[in-house]
Amino acid sequence: MLGHMMNLHRTGDRGRKKMFSERGAAAVEAAIVTPVVMALLFGIVELGFVFKDYLAVAGAVRSGVRIASANPRTSTFAQVAANTVAQTGGAMNFNDVQQLWVYKVALASNKPFGFTDFSDCTVCVKFRWDTGTNAFVPTGPTTWSSSSQNACSASGPGGPPDRIGVYLQLKHYALTGLMFSSVNISDASILTLEPIPLLTGCQ
């Protein structure tokens, strides 16, 4: 009888040891898995905010270039484009805008006239965000005047018309800072100037 009770005692000890061992293993697994899951979760959230800003940038430049291309040889063509960017890009923080250009597109590429990339533009109108007026205002001299725009039909004398582009660069600041601290988001959209009648000022 006594031996039987000793066997039961030993069995109970083994059961408790096994239970504590399983709990310890679960704690170790949780310590390893939890940071990975949290990193994935924060990464998904971070990329979601980046994608939101990219969509805002892309939509704004497309709206801006549409209005600019419809106003060839109009003195306010660039400002109207910039105002449209401000109206349609409400999802972004305009204080983080690094560059906004309304530019003449090179003939042989989709880049600013005279450049092989978006490092700068020389035939363009550059803008900055003014917090006082909550609007884009020109910065520096206007190097692409409306009077120099070619808006002749491609099928007529003087064509083809110039192509116009709108370029926007936004600095996106990370929400968590786990993956990066900031990243530049940029996009450009290009259209051909809508031709105007030859008798009314086609150059």
C-alpha atoms as one frame of an Amber mdcrd trajectory, in Angstrom:
protein
   0.000   0.000   0.000   2.817   2.340   0.955   4.691   1.529  -2.294   1.574
   2.273  -4.303   1.251   5.698  -2.660   4.923   6.453  -3.391   4.368   5.588
  -7.060   1.376   7.958  -7.203   3.508  10.717  -5.657   6.234  10.231  -8.239
   3.659  10.263 -11.063   2.201  13.536  -9.763   5.664  15.108  -9.639   6.305
  14.137 -13.249   2.954  15.614 -14.300   3.680  18.923 -12.618   7.154  19.082
 -14.125   5.721  18.400 -17.592   3.096  21.100 -17.137   5.708  23.667 -16.045
   7.933  22.634 -18.951   5.098  23.200 -21.469   4.329  26.588 -19.955   7.971
  27.590 -20.232   8.124  26.506 -23.867   4.968  28.503 -24.634   6.458  31.581
 -22.984   9.642  31.249 -25.044   7.633  30.820 -28.269   5.520  33.871 -27.417
   8.659  35.916 -26.749   9.997  34.975 -30.185   6.788  35.219 -32.231   5.263
  38.384 -30.716   7.959  40.823 -31.965   7.761  39.306 -35.447   3.967  39.643
 -35.553   4.138  43.221 -34.234   6.782  44.141 -36.820   4.610  42.730 -39.602
   1.581  44.603 -38.282   3.419  47.931 -38.048   4.950  47.308 -41.483   1.522
  46.809 -43.046   0.252  49.999 -41.384   3.333  51.948 -42.500   3.080  50.772
 -46.111  -0.626  51.615 -46.065   0.161  55.252 -45.246   2.849  55.350 -47.934
   0.391  53.995 -50.496  -2.206  56.569 -49.401   0.235  59.413 -50.039   1.292
  57.924 -53.377  -2.315  57.773 -54.551  -2.810  61.385 -53.439   0.306  62.503
 -55.358  -0.621  60.541 -58.483  -4.207  61.811 -58.513  -3.145  65.413 -57.946
  -0.622  65.551 -60.806  -3.095  63.956 -63.214  -5.742  66.518 -62.366  -3.207
  69.334 -62.613  -1.898  68.355 -66.035  -5.414  67.926 -67.423  -6.328  71.520
 -66.601  -2.935  72.843 -67.748  -3.121  71.114 -71.128  -6.597  72.573 -71.698
  -5.323  76.152 -71.267  -2.537  76.600 -73.834  -1.122  80.087 -74.331  -3.064
  81.314 -71.295  -0.999  83.395 -68.883  -2.371  81.599 -65.808  -1.898  78.043
 -67.124   0.695  77.083 -64.490  -1.074  78.679 -61.528  -4.356  77.036 -62.506
  -2.565  73.679 -62.599  -1.013  74.298 -59.164  -4.393  75.330 -57.732  -5.922
  72.127 -59.084  -3.172  70.064 -57.445  -4.033  71.745 -54.132  -7.754  71.095
 -54.574  -7.454  67.423 -55.477  -4.528  66.447 -53.238  -6.239  67.060 -49.930
  -5.196  63.660 -48.558  -1.546  64.737 -48.411   0.227  67.187 -46.111   1.201
  70.080 -48.390   3.801  71.279 -45.899   5.791  68.177 -46.896   5.818  69.024
 -50.623   9.428  69.247 -51.800   8.865  70.094 -55.467   5.985  71.120 -57.700
   6.761  71.893 -61.336   4.649  72.664 -64.371   7.159  72.014 -67.137   7.759
  71.633 -70.841   8.400  68.009 -71.753  11.419  67.101 -73.895  10.676  65.878
 -77.408  12.641  62.636 -77.148  11.667  61.645 -73.601   9.070  62.125 -70.897
  11.462  64.200 -68.775  11.753  67.977 -68.327  13.115  69.835 -71.335  16.911
  69.674 -71.352  17.169  66.930 -68.699  17.342  63.138 -68.699  15.851  62.873
 -65.209  13.872  64.896 -62.650  16.899  66.529 -61.028  15.701  69.954 -62.203
  13.753  71.826 -64.870  14.748  74.950 -66.803  11.689  75.498 -69.017   9.059
  75.410 -66.322   7.241  77.165 -63.507   8.228  76.048 -59.995   5.989  76.331
 -56.957   6.265  76.067 -53.180   3.536  75.692 -50.566   2.766  78.907 -48.701
   1.291  78.261 -45.250   0.068  81.826 -44.909  -2.251  81.654 -47.904  -2.656
  77.854 -47.953  -1.808  77.839 -51.635   1.021  77.103 -54.042   2.943  80.219
 -55.055   5.627  80.527 -57.748   9.217  80.407 -56.591  11.829  82.029 -58.785
  11.323  83.373 -62.295   8.895  81.831 -64.752  11.033  80.232 -67.460   8.177
  78.912 -69.611   5.916  81.763 -70.648   2.517  81.037 -72.124   3.349  83.112
 -75.203   6.150  80.696 -76.138   3.936  77.592 -76.063   3.389  75.799 -79.344
  -0.261  74.803 -79.535  -0.525  74.027 -83.229  -2.236  70.903 -84.452   0.009
  67.993 -85.282  -1.648  67.689 -88.687  -1.308  71.372 -89.584   1.499  73.866
 -90.134   3.559  74.608 -87.058   2.745  71.336 -85.266   3.047  69.159 -83.351
   2.033  70.924 -80.145   4.224  71.031 -77.059   3.753  68.484 -74.300   3.194
  69.710 -70.783   3.964  67.900 -67.536   3.237  68.295 -63.837   5.745  66.862
 -61.368   5.206  66.581 -57.622   7.593  65.311 -54.948   6.392  64.741 -51.392
   8.417  63.719 -48.331   6.504  61.082 -46.390   7.490  60.839 -42.731   7.176
  57.413 -41.126   4.543  56.850 -38.489   6.538  54.355 -36.419  10.095  54.806
 -37.686  10.727  51.063 -37.471  11.305  50.562 -41.200  12.473  54.050 -42.254
  12.321  57.618 -41.004  11.157  59.228 -44.247  10.828  58.471 -47.938  10.321
  60.666 -51.002   7.219  59.954 -53.063   7.068  61.470 -56.530   5.042  61.196
 -59.701   4.680  63.035 -62.992   1.889  63.172 -65.539   2.176  64.336 -69.152
  -0.310  65.456 -71.801  -0.140  67.229 -75.146  -1.403  70.794 -75.262  -4.836
  70.981 -76.792  -4.414  72.593 -80.230  -5.923  76.012 -80.810  -7.175  77.234
 -84.200  -4.490  78.497 -86.560  -6.276  81.817 -87.094  -6.559  82.601 -83.392
  -2.952  82.433 -82.357  -1.421  79.048 -83.173   2.340  79.571 -83.096
